[in-house]
Amino acid sequence: MDAFGYTDFTEDLKKFDIPTLVVHGDDDQVVPIDATGRKSAQIIPDAELKVYEGSSHGIAMVPGDKERFNRDLLEFLNK
């Protein structure tokens, strides 16, 4: 957790050279979207950002969100 909270990964994110999907809930109180998801999607070349309105931290596990997550992920992988 310390590495995530106190390490600047900007230079690493700039080096991504594969299609990248960033999925984030806009009500994530654990890892706020503006400081992480939106910022990462801006830094990663050609990243696609999917924002789940009203969703919290565990979107891949929350009923409703997990089904949407699976659909979005499959759609992204099939591009």
Summary of the structure (lengths in Angstrom):
residues: 79
radius of gyration: 12.9
end to end distance: 33.0
largest distance: 35.2
contacts: 189
relative contact order: 0.19
helix: 38%
strand: 13%
